[in-house]
Amino acid sequence: MDISKALPLGRGGAARADYVSMRVKSSSVYLSGLLPALQTHWFQIHDGQWCAAITVYVTDAAGTNALELDMIVTADAITEPASA
């Protein structure tokens, strides 16, 4: 799942990384790039778009704390794993 498509956090209001304290950087949740997720449902909304219900697994910057987030995302945020 491409978190940057699901949560476009770079638009308005987000602080620049060089203005964020190291304490916040070290304990914050990492929401960037492709993240593993479990897709549980597909559904279509009123305007014809397809959405997915997913559970995405995120960690803090140090990788010591994990969190499961249940989310609804648009189909363009979903990618299939590469076959081995």
C-alpha positions as CSV (number, residue, x, y, z in Angstrom):
1,M,0.0,0.0,0.0
2,D,1.4,3.4,-1.0
3,I,0.8,5.6,2.1
4,S,1.7,8.8,0.2
5,K,-1.4,8.2,-1.9
6,A,-3.6,7.2,1.0
7,L,-2.5,10.1,3.2
8,P,-1.1,13.0,1.2
9,L,0.3,14.7,4.3
10,G,2.8,17.0,2.5
11,R,0.1,19.4,1.6
12,G,-0.5,22.4,3.8
13,G,0.1,22.5,7.5
14,A,2.9,19.9,7.7
15,A,6.1,21.2,9.3
16,R,9.4,20.9,7.4
17,A,11.5,18.1,8.7
18,D,14.3,20.4,9.7
19,Y,12.0,22.3,12.1
20,V,10.9,19.1,13.9
21,S,12.7,18.3,17.2
22,M,14.8,15.1,17.4
23,R,12.5,13.9,20.2
24,V,9.5,14.0,17.9
25,K,11.5,12.5,15.0
26,S,12.7,9.5,17.1
27,S,9.3,8.6,18.5
28,S,7.0,9.5,15.6
29,V,5.2,7.0,13.4
30,Y,6.8,6.5,10.0
31,L,4.2,7.1,7.3
32,S,6.0,7.1,4.0
33,G,6.5,5.0,0.9
34,L,5.2,1.4,0.4
35,L,4.0,-0.3,3.6
36,P,2.7,-3.8,4.1
37,A,-1.0,-4.0,4.6
38,L,-3.8,-6.6,4.8
39,Q,-6.7,-5.8,2.5
40,T,-10.0,-7.0,3.9
41,H,-12.7,-5.6,1.5
42,W,-13.3,-3.9,-1.8
43,F,-16.3,-1.6,-2.2
44,Q,-17.6,0.9,-4.7
45,I,-18.7,4.4,-3.6
46,H,-21.5,6.6,-5.0
47,D,-19.3,8.2,-7.7
48,G,-18.1,4.9,-9.1
49,Q,-14.6,4.9,-7.4
50,W,-13.4,1.7,-5.8
51,C,-12.0,1.8,-2.3
52,A,-10.4,-0.8,-0.1
53,A,-10.6,-1.5,3.6
54,I,-7.1,-2.3,4.9
55,T,-5.1,-2.7,8.0
56,V,-1.6,-1.2,7.6
57,Y,1.2,-1.9,10.0
58,V,3.4,1.0,11.0
59,T,6.3,1.5,13.4
60,D,8.0,4.5,15.1
61,A,11.2,5.8,13.6
62,A,13.3,3.6,15.9
63,G,11.3,0.5,14.9
64,T,10.6,-0.3,18.5
65,N,6.9,0.3,18.7
66,A,4.3,-1.0,16.2
67,L,0.7,0.1,15.5
68,E,-2.1,-1.4,13.3
69,L,-4.2,1.3,11.5
70,D,-7.5,0.3,10.0
71,M,-8.1,2.6,7.0
72,I,-10.2,3.2,3.9
73,V,-8.1,4.0,0.9
74,T,-8.8,4.6,-2.8
75,A,-7.8,1.9,-5.3
76,D,-4.8,3.8,-6.5
77,A,-3.1,3.4,-3.1
78,I,-3.2,-0.4,-3.4
79,T,-0.4,-2.4,-5.1
80,E,0.0,-6.1,-5.4
81,P,3.1,-7.7,-4.0
82,A,5.8,-8.6,-6.6
83,S,5.8,-12.3,-7.4
84,A,8.9,-14.1,-6.4
